[in-house]
Amino acid sequence: MANTTFHTRSDALTATPSHVSVPVLGATLAVFPAISFLLCMLLGFVAPEWGLHKPWLQFYVGVTGFDPASVLLGTVQSVVFGGYAGALIAAIFNFISRRLG
């Protein structure tokens, strides 16, 4: 190990502004609550006596139970509001990053 040489690249240490892809974060935050909603509905269908699904259902307008219309409506609401939140968060992050980063 006496002849070991370490090389560094100075250009690798320069800071670059952070950027988040608006469509990617929007899609990610659209899919996450949709999957969570569907798992919650599945749990409520499999084990309704546990009641773990009830607190979540209050956040979904028009979702009344475990019927197909409620499952579809809740999934659509999850995708729309999750996608909206993700796109808005990414846009705000990119704006602030350009100004302060």
N, C-alpha and C positions, 0 to 999 in steps of 0.2 A: 504494500500500500504506500510505499515511500514515493512512488512516481505518479501518484494520482493527481490529476488536474481537474479542477472544477471550472466550468465555463458558465457564464450568466449572460442572458440577453437583456439588455436595457429596455428594448422596445416592448418586452412582455410585461414590464412593470407600469406602463402608462395606463392611467385610468380612462375607461371608456364609459360614456353615459349608459345607464341601464335603460332597457326597452322591454316592454311586455307586449306580446302580440294580442291585440284586442280580440280577434276572432278565436284564438286558441283559449284564452282565459274565459271568454264568454261561453264557448262550447263546454269547457271543463266545468264551469259553475252552472251550466244548464243540465249536464248529465248527472252530476253528483246529487242534487236534491231529487231528481227523478228516480234514481236508483234507490235513494233513501226512502222516498215515499212508497215505492213499490215493495221494498222490504218491510216497511211498516204495515202496509196493507196485508202482506203475506202473513206476518206475525199475528195481526188481528184476526185473520181468517183461520189460522192454525190453532191459535190459543186465545180466543176472545175473552176467556175468563180472567186473564192476566190484566187486561185493561191498559196495556202499555201504549196502545195506538191512540187512545182517546185524547191525550193532550196535544198530539200533533194535528189531529183533524180540525181543531179550531182555527188553524192558520189557512185553511183551504176553503174558499168561498164556494158554496154549493155542494160540497162533498158531504153526503149524508150517511154513507155506510160502505158496504162491500159489494155493491152492485156494479156492473160493468161501466155504467155512465159515470159513476163517482170515481172509479179507478182511472178512466180516460180523462176526466176533467181535472183530477188532481195531478196526473202526469203532465198534462198540457200546462197547467199553472206552474208546476215545478220548473219545466223547461223555460217557459217565458220569463218568469221572475228571476230564475237563476242566471239565464243568459243576459238579461238586462243588468243584473248586479255585476256579473263578470265583465261585461263590456264597459260599464261605467267605471268600475274600479281600475281596469287597465288603462282607460283613457285618462283618468285623473292621475294615475301613477306616472304615465308617460309625460303628461303636462308638467307635473311637479319635478320629475327627474330632469327634464330639459331646462327648467328654470333654476333649479337648485343644484343639480348634479354636475 
